[in-house]
Amino acid sequence: MFKKISKPTVYGLAIGLSFLLVMLGIIVPQGFQEFTEIIKNSITTNFGWFYLLMVTTILSLCLFFIISPIGQIKLGDPGSEPEHSTISWIAMMFSAGMGIGLVFYGAAEPLSHYAISAPYGDQGTQTALSNAFRYTFFHWGLHAWAVYAIVALALAYFGFRKKEKYLLSVTLKPLFGSKTDGIIGKIVDTITVIATVIGVATTLGFGAAQINGGLSYVFGIPNNALIQIVIIIATVLFLLSALSGLGKGVKILSNTNLILAVGLLFMAIILGPTVKIFDTMTNSLGNYLQNLPQMSLSTSAFNDMKRLWTNNWTIFYWAWWIAWSPFVGVFIARISKGRSIREFLTVVLVVPTLLSVIWFSAFGTLSTSVQGTGADLTKFATEEILFATFNHIPIGMILSIVAIILVLTFFVTSADSATYVLAMLNEMGLQLTPERYPTKDEPFKSYED
């Protein structure tokens, strides 16, 4: 009897709390924003040190698993093979983890650290430019993917090795035992669903703003909330691919994303200052790796201005990745059956980090180089900076159109993946596949049934 009410309890709590948050945002948007801003500032000021220590510890733990004998353990039965090719696996992982964010911030973040608010020194200087890239790599590199990796690893291990449900509460069984089937588990799983909803909503909001920014800059379409709502509504088409499951819809869209992203990146490198891009990438990668320990634990305790910058950027990012980790972790776990822990962690940490390094080196060099010529890109909204940058290189119009299409496909993939994950979470961690969907003549049989 208890199991019969456990699913709707988590589902009901998550729906109720999510609805409450949405209504507060609609009815008292100003007051709700001020309230959340106060909470955010309090957390970053008083617990920023904890975020830095926690995320750095997670990265260290991942590295330990890679080099230890634990890395030989397979996520699945000993003889199991991967369900997806390595390329499709990486494409789905990358699309779900950071797709929209890379396009949104690819040109904007290095430019911001260089020309608007430098982490060290005065903005507009060569020191600011150097630091801009290493801190961008820091925010989107190993630490971010370590957060995703540790959550995904725990879920995949318990799911494929222990045959448990794909719920975060299950990973706490070694600590709390059967209590995770009770109130503790309900609280953890409810928070997981709400964090997934909020995290995905934030990113999809960025995506809608980016699409609107591109349409506004290229075609003169108004850039406002109404247009962005229309864009969000229009993307309900993602439901069509969600119904076809991971094996078709999500995989096809993810592969398309990877092709478009690589094509856009290649064109940006060829048409932009190619040598400068690779010089920047090589130099900044060295700076990033050399200063990684110092950046990982820097609370800026002796510099109030730098502390404010750390709170607004680094701590914000760490909180963002943690908020996204239940969604991305469940999704990555689901697609990683048959991989060893060593292969899993190595690929999840290294490959997306290297792709991010190349991406930000290319688009960040483009934007900062344009800024260095005297054109002021800082006057544009964040979502328009990429398109304003393209305006200063050959066939910029074509690149802008490709970028809009890329954001749209990333948008659909993120919504698609979120739909799949939320369905799993609200079906008590059940792996949903097309053959498990209910027909019109047969009601859906839940995990408990």
WOTADA-V788743 format. One record per residue. PSI is psi in degrees with one decimal (* if undefined). OMEGA is omega as a letter, one per 20 degrees, with the letter a starting at -180 (* if undefined). Layout:
PSI_OMEGA ; PSI_OMEGA
//
This chain:
-39.7_r ; -42.2_a ; -29.0_a ; -27.7_a ; -7.3_a ; -42.1_a ; -53.0_r ; -26.1_r ; -49.9_r ; -46.6_a ; -46.1_a ; -43.3_r ; -44.2_a ; -43.7_r ; -44.5_a ; -47.2_a ; -38.8_r ; -42.6_r ; -40.4_r ; -44.9_r ; -41.2_r ; -44.8_a ; -38.5_r ; -40.7_r ; -30.1_a ; -43.7_a ; -46.2_a ; 65.7_a ; -41.9_a ; -47.7_r ; -39.5_r ; -38.7_r ; -43.8_r ; -40.0_r ; -47.6_r ; -32.5_r ; -40.0_r ; -44.8_r ; -44.8_a ; -46.3_a ; -37.7_r ; -42.8_a ; -47.8_a ; -34.0_a ; -44.2_a ; -22.9_a ; 13.8_r ; -40.3_r ; -37.7_a ; -41.8_r ; -45.9_a ; -45.9_r ; -42.9_a ; -48.7_a ; -37.8_r ; -38.9_r ; -40.6_r ; -44.4_r ; -43.6_r ; -38.5_r ; -39.8_r ; -44.1_r ; -38.8_r ; -44.5_r ; -35.6_a ; -43.0_a ; -12.0_a ; 166.7_r ; -20.5_r ; -28.4_a ; -17.7_a ; -15.8_a ; 137.2_r ; 144.3_r ; 78.5_a ; -176.4_r ; 152.7_a ; -35.5_a ; 7.5_a ; 149.1_r ; 155.3_r ; 141.8_a ; -24.8_a ; 150.1_r ; 158.2_a ; -40.8_a ; -47.5_r ; -37.8_r ; -48.8_r ; -41.0_a ; -45.4_r ; -41.7_r ; -46.1_a ; -41.8_a ; -42.0_a ; -34.7_a ; -43.5_a ; 10.0_a ; -62.5_a ; -40.5_a ; -38.8_r ; -43.0_r ; -39.3_a ; -44.6_a ; -2.0_a ; -47.2_r ; -24.8_a ; -40.3_a ; -49.5_r ; -38.3_r ; -40.9_r ; -46.1_r ; -25.0_a ; -46.2_a ; -11.4_a ; -53.7_a ; 95.2_a ; 138.4_r ; -34.3_r ; 144.1_r ; -174.7_a ; 143.7_r ; 150.4_r ; -2.6_a ; 166.8_r ; -33.0_r ; -43.6_r ; -38.9_r ; -43.8_r ; -46.1_a ; -29.6_a ; -41.8_a ; -41.7_a ; -32.3_r ; -31.8_r ; -44.1_r ; -40.3_a ; -44.3_a ; -28.8_a ; 10.2_a ; -131.5_a ; -41.2_a ; -44.6_a ; -47.7_a ; -21.6_r ; -38.0_r ; -47.3_r ; -43.4_a ; -41.4_a ; -38.0_r ; -45.9_a ; -39.9_a ; -45.4_r ; -44.8_a ; -42.9_a ; -39.3_a ; -49.3_a ; -32.7_a ; -48.2_a ; -30.1_a ; -42.0_a ; -3.8_r ; 35.6_r ; 172.5_r ; 157.6_a ; 70.6_r ; 142.6_r ; -31.6_a ; -32.0_a ; -34.3_a ; -12.3_r ; 1.4_a ; -38.7_r ; -24.0_a ; -43.8_a ; -5.0_r ; -137.5_a ; -11.7_r ; -20.9_r ; -12.4_r ; -4.7_a ; -139.0_a ; -35.6_r ; -46.1_r ; -40.1_r ; -43.2_a ; -47.4_a ; -45.9_a ; -33.4_r ; -44.2_r ; -38.1_r ; -46.9_a ; -45.2_a ; -41.7_r ; -38.8_r ; -45.8_a ; -48.0_a ; -44.2_a ; -44.0_r ; -39.7_r ; -40.0_r ; -47.3_a ; -39.9_r ; -30.6_r ; -41.9_r ; -42.0_a ; -44.8_r ; -41.0_r ; -39.0_r ; -44.6_r ; -45.2_r ; -39.7_r ; -41.2_r ; -45.0_r ; -36.8_r ; -45.7_a ; -39.2_a ; -43.4_a ; -1.0_r ; 13.5_r ; 138.2_a ; 142.4_r ; 93.7_a ; 175.5_a ; -36.1_a ; -45.7_r ; -38.8_a ; -34.3_r ; -41.2_r ; -41.6_r ; -44.1_a ; -44.2_r ; -39.7_a ; -27.1_a ; 12.0_r ; -8.8_r ; -18.5_a ; -22.4_r ; -31.5_r ; -42.0_r ; -28.9_r ; -36.0_a ; -21.6_a ; -2.5_r ; -176.1_a ; -36.0_a ; -21.0_a ; -77.6_a ; -56.9_a ; -42.1_a ; -43.7_a ; -45.9_r ; -40.7_a ; -42.4_r ; -38.3_r ; -42.5_r ; -47.0_a ; -41.8_r ; -47.3_r ; -42.1_a ; -45.2_r ; -40.1_r ; -45.4_r ; -41.9_r ; -44.8_a ; -44.9_r ; -38.2_r ; -39.7_r ; -42.5_a ; -44.0_a ; -20.7_r ; -166.8_r ; 84.6_a ; -50.9_a ; -41.8_a ; -36.5_r ; -47.1_a ; -34.6_r ; -45.2_r ; -43.8_a ; -48.2_a ; -47.6_a ; -44.4_a ; -33.3_r ; -40.8_r ; -44.0_r ; -40.7_a ; -50.1_a ; -37.7_a ; -37.9_a ; 8.7_a ; -47.0_r ; -43.1_a ; -43.7_r ; -34.4_a ; -30.9_a ; 14.9_a ; 107.6_r ; -2.8_a ; 44.9_a ; -23.2_a ; 15.2_a ; 102.4_a ; -37.9_r ; -42.7_r ; -33.3_r ; -40.6_r ; -41.3_r ; -43.5_r ; -41.9_r ; -43.7_a ; -23.9_a ; -69.6_a ; -50.9_a ; -37.8_r ; -45.6_r ; -44.3_a ; -40.2_r ; -37.8_r ; -47.4_r ; -38.7_r ; -41.6_r ; -33.9_a ; -15.5_a ; -34.8_r ; -45.2_r ; -55.3_a ; -36.9_r ; -46.3_r ; -42.9_a ; -46.6_r ; -40.6_r ; -43.3_a ; -31.2_a ; 7.6_a ; 16.3_r ; 138.1_r ; -7.0_r ; 147.3_r ; 158.5_r ; -39.4_a ; -47.2_r ; -44.4_a ; -54.6_a ; -39.7_a ; -47.6_a ; -45.3_a ; -35.4_a ; -47.2_a ; -49.1_a ; -51.8_r ; -33.4_r ; -45.3_r ; -39.9_r ; -39.6_r ; -40.6_r ; -46.6_r ; -42.7_a ; -52.5_a ; -31.6_r ; -42.6_a ; -56.8_a ; -30.5_r ; -39.8_r ; -39.3_r ; -51.3_a ; -42.8_a ; -31.3_r ; -42.3_r ; -41.8_r ; -37.2_a ; -18.5_r ; -6.1_a ; -15.5_r ; 134.6_a ; 96.1_r ; -15.1_a ; -13.2_r ; -12.1_a ; 153.4_r ; 155.2_a ; -42.1_a ; -9.9_a ; -9.9_a ; -40.9_r ; -44.4_a ; -34.0_r ; -34.4_r ; -45.1_r ; -26.2_a ; -15.7_a ; 7.9_r ; 162.3_a ; 150.8_a ; 37.8_a ; -34.4_r ; -43.1_r ; -42.8_r ; -37.7_r ; -41.4_r ; -42.8_r ; -40.4_r ; -39.5_r ; -44.2_r ; -40.2_r ; -45.2_r ; -40.1_r ; -44.5_r ; -37.6_r ; -41.6_r ; -50.3_a ; -41.7_a ; -42.9_r ; -44.3_r ; -39.3_r ; -50.8_a ; -41.2_r ; -39.4_r ; -45.3_a ; -46.5_a ; -44.6_r ; -36.8_r ; -41.7_r ; -46.4_a ; -38.4_a ; -4.9_r ; 31.1_r ; 40.0_r ; 12.4_a ; 134.2_r ; 116.5_a ; 128.3_r ; 158.7_a ; -36.8_a ; -11.9_r ; -9.5_a ; 142.7_a ; 147.9_r ; 173.3_a ; -20.1_a ; -6.5_a ; 119.5_r ; 154.0_a ; 133.6_r ; 115.2_a ; 174.4_a ; -41.4_a ; -35.7_a ; *_*
//
